[in-house]
Amino acid sequence: MKTYLISLFSPDGPPPAEVDLGRIMADLEVVNAEIRAAGSWVFAGGLADQASATTIRRSDNVADAVLTDGPFIEAKEHLGGLTVVRSDDYDVVLGWAERIAGATGLPVEVRPFVDQDDPGQVPTDR
Amino acid sequence: MTVTSADIARVFRAEHGRAVSVLIRALGDIDLAEDAVQDAFTVAVERWPRDGMPPSPAGWIITTARRRAIDRLRRESTREARQAESVALHAADPVDPADGRDEEGPVKDERLRLVFTCCHPALSREAQVALTLRLLGGLTTAEIAHAYLVPEPTMAQRIVRAKSKIRTAGIPYRVPRDEDLPARLASVLSVLYLVFTEGHTASVGDDLDRPDLAAEAIRLARQLVELMPDEPEAVGLLALMLLTQARRPARTDAVGDLVLLADQDRSLWDPTLLAEGHALVRACLRRNAPGPYQLQAAINAVHTDATDAAHTDWSQVVALYDQLLGLAPTDVVRLNRAVAVAELDGPDVALGLLDGLDLTAYAPFHVVRAELLERLGRRAESTTAWERAAQLSDNAAQARHLRARAAAADEGQQDPGRAT
């Protein structure tokens, strides 16, 4: 069983007027329901606007962390939402990712978490 | 009969895919399987010249490789981590209890799983090609690097990264589900065709073709047809390769320059390959499930049926291109159709068909335009088109041919007597 991050990349700013958010959410819910039914559900959620992000840097020779208003990487597209699934079938995960991309019209990335055999970086349940 | 090292090398090429695929299934790890097969061949090099070739060389290699791998695993406890990964590879291959398809289905040969793993769409096309040649074709990294004119470390790195992605992402080792099969098979076919075309017309470099890759692609396509005899597109691809390969002796002249189809000495075509290609085209078209490779093969079959260019059944060629356009509506297909239309309806009609094609960076587009303009007596424009084609060609032999045509058209222009 592997854990995968399916991440969604959104362009900056509010969605264009022609985007039917209600429809997109409904389509995503269908995929989510399928992921749950397959027993693969871990977590999913959308992120608030990247202007709401705060970047924190900490170095040893400064007492306090330095906080910066804004995202770590300034870009036209940013991480807009993520779904974490657990599955032993990569092709099925790719299929879900394809449907998330289809529902949102946005590029989607699938990336495995470090494997169970690598201590320390394994995603934990709770 | 004495067994030479050339014999063993031949067995290595021929049986590498089968042996590695069986071992991957047994061991669950590609590197481990490759090492084991390599070990087995090392033993073969010692034993076969002394004891003779075993009755089933592939079976001998697989058994020996399996034993060697088990020995190695016992010796090296640090390999436990890899064994854990092997469990992951097995787990990625669940038996569907609903229909037991995985056990009873079309999967009779492990090589088929390997084909689909090597050509998985989550791998880059370059990685797919390299893995296919390495694991299924039994080519060494050095051979693949040479064929693609890249430094060996670059190719080694590409292969290591691809294998690492298979392991890390969990790319499954199995034949895709029925609903995914058409798209995934298309990916396999285009990998093989890419290897073939790379061998047929080397896109970079001085030799017009590097024979190894075309021959390897044909060998791999034969394997695929053997593994999936009911896939007409796989048969179509093999037929297309054979019919193209058959004409190869006539494609270059004595100094290595390109000779176009219409000017080729057809007695140089390989009759054995032609006969096989024609038979395959007939067999797959009978299934009445035409696809792009079958149609391209059929077009090649019409061309190679004619005793010379003038006797080609051009209306049949145009009809096949129309059918191909229905499945693959691309400008390259429109361009090729225009070539056939020129023979049927004249160069002026064909030239009209080129307007609006978005192919100005594609050398063959300018070759076709140059030919048509030349036939219409518009020599100044023709010269420009030949020159443009030569600029766009990366292949030295091809560029040489195109510049010669440009010069000839230019000369014709200065000699009004030759204008048509």
Contacts between the chains, C-beta under 8 A, distances in Angstrom:
chain1	res1	chain2	res2	distance
A	1	B	91	7.2
A	2	B	88	7.2
A	2	B	170	4.8
A	88	B	88	7.9
A	88	B	91	4.7
A	88	B	92	5.9
A	88	B	94	6.9
A	88	B	170	7.5
A	89	B	92	6.6
A	89	B	94	7.2
A	89	B	172	6.8
A	90	B	92	6.6
A	90	B	122	7.5
A	90	B	169	6.0
A	90	B	170	4.4
A	90	B	171	5.7
A	90	B	172	5.6
A	91	B	172	6.0
A	91	B	176	6.8
A	91	B	177	7.4
A	91	B	180	6.7
A	94	B	122	6.8
A	110	B	122	8.0
A	110	B	169	7.7
A	112	B	168	5.6
A	112	B	169	5.1
A	112	B	170	6.4
A	115	B	85	7.5
A	115	B	88	7.5
A	115	B	168	7.0
A	116	B	84	7.9
A	117	B	81	5.6
A	117	B	84	5.3
A	117	B	85	7.2
